């Protein structure tokens, strides 16, 4: 009777070891669940990016405004007959002028 109890206890310990630490055990399941969550987050981000790209593609196919906007932003283009004005802050421009040393004059 005593040997049967020892065998059952050893068998239980053996099975518990594989349940917790063996291949397909609880550790592996937890790792796989974390991996699934990471992949879901990545799929959500990629889906949002795909929707934004699809909207941009439809915009480019349907109208010239999107093409014009992109050319203005990315390439700095202006239309014929338009004037480009660059507004410079006086304080910023003054500080840049002060940092430039005046040219040296010979004979002084």
C-alpha positions in Angstrom: 0.0 0.0 0.0 2.8 2.4 0.9 4.6 1.8 -2.5 1.4 2.7 -4.4 1.1 6.0 -2.5 4.8 6.8 -3.3 4.2 5.9 -7.0 1.1 8.1 -7.1 2.9 11.0 -5.4 5.9 10.7 -7.8 3.5 10.5 -10.8 1.6 13.6 -9.6 4.9 15.6 -9.2 6.1 14.5 -12.6 2.9 15.6 -14.2 2.9 18.9 -12.3 6.4 19.6 -13.5 5.4 19.1 -17.2 2.2 21.2 -16.6 4.2 24.2 -15.4 7.6 23.9 -17.1 7.3 21.4 -19.9 6.6 22.0 -23.6 3.1 23.4 -24.0 2.9 24.2 -20.3 1.6 27.3 -18.6 4.9 29.2 -19.3 4.5 28.6 -23.0 0.8 29.6 -23.0 1.6 32.9 -21.2 4.4 33.7 -23.7 2.0 32.9 -26.6 -0.7 35.1 -25.1 1.7 38.0 -24.9 2.8 37.4 -28.5 -0.9 37.5 -29.6 -1.5 40.8 -27.8 1.6 42.3 -29.4 0.5 41.1 -32.9 -3.0 42.5 -32.3 -1.5 46.0 -31.4 0.6 45.8 -34.5 -2.3 44.9 -36.7 -4.3 47.8 -35.4 -1.5 50.2 -36.1 -1.0 48.8 -39.6 -4.8 48.9 -40.3 -4.9 52.6 -39.3 -1.9 53.2 -41.6 -3.6 51.3 -44.5 -6.8 53.4 -44.0 -4.8 56.6 -44.1 -3.0 55.5 -47.3 -6.3 54.4 -48.9 -7.8 57.8 -48.2 -4.7 59.5 -49.7 -4.9 57.3 -52.8 -8.6 58.2 -53.3 -7.7 61.8 -52.9 -4.9 61.6 -55.5 -7.2 59.8 -57.9 -10.1 62.1 -57.6 -8.8 65.6 -57.5 -5.9 67.9 -58.3 -6.1 69.7 -55.0 -4.3 66.9 -53.2 -1.5 66.8 -55.8 -1.2 70.6 -55.6 -1.1 70.5 -51.8 1.6 67.8 -51.8 3.7 69.7 -54.3 3.5 72.9 -52.2 4.3 71.2 -49.0 7.0 68.7 -50.1 8.6 70.7 -52.9 7.9 74.3 -52.0 6.3 75.0 -55.3 4.2 78.1 -56.0 1.8 78.9 -58.8 2.6 81.2 -61.7 1.6 84.7 -60.7 1.9 84.1 -57.0 4.4 85.8 -54.8 6.4 84.2 -52.1 6.8 86.2 -48.9 9.1 85.1 -46.1 8.5 86.7 -42.8 11.6 87.0 -40.6 11.3 87.8 -36.9 13.3 91.0 -36.1 14.8 89.6 -32.9 15.9 86.5 -34.7 17.3 88.4 -37.6 19.1 90.9 -35.3 20.7 88.1 -33.3 22.0 86.5 -36.5 23.5 89.8 -37.7 25.3 90.4 -34.4 27.0 87.0 -34.5 28.5 87.7 -37.9 31.9 89.5 -37.4 32.4 92.6 -39.6 35.1 92.2 -42.3 38.6 93.2 -41.3 39.9 96.4 -42.8 43.5 96.6 -43.6 45.5 99.5 -42.1 43.7 99.7 -38.8 
